Amino acid sequence: MNTTDSLIKEAREILKERTICDVKVLDWQRNILKVRFYFADDLFIQIYRNDRSQNTSFSLIFEDERLYGRDEIEGNWHRHPFQYPDLHNGSEDGNREVSLIEFYREVMELLAKENIL
């Protein structure tokens, strides 16, 4: 289960891979975390977690538009597919919980496949 504490631990692991060029902590409180991992000025992963409401959001953003994402709302997950990021994918894979590390790996595969990074 994702919590602000577990996401911070996973973030530290991801930063060891040296693919992230900058990190910006936008909000960090007892139960809330909002962080951006930058690949470039206009390409980043945004991480949001609110422990109280059980909301988690992992988004890949490029030029201020979401390209891909996975969200948890009150404990229920859905995915925003790469080709159609405004839609909710409610498939078995889309509805499963993912860790930050797993989302990061999905993003890295996607960026490589689409020749974005």
DATA-V340032 format. One record per run of one state. SS is the DSSP state (H for helix, E for strand, L for the rest). FROM is the first residue (numbers start at 1). LEN is the number of residues. If there is no record, write none. Layout:
ss-><SS & SS>
from-><FROM & FROM>
len-><LEN & LEN>
This chain:
ss-><L & H & L & E & L & E & L & E & L & E & L & E & L & E & L & E & L & H & L>
from-><1 & 4 & 16 & 22 & 29 & 32 & 41 & 43 & 51 & 55 & 63 & 65 & 74 & 76 & 81 & 89 & 90 & 100 & 114>
len-><3 & 12 & 6 & 7 & 3 & 9 & 2 & 8 & 4 & 8 & 2 & 9 & 2 & 5 & 8 & 1 & 10 & 14 & 4>
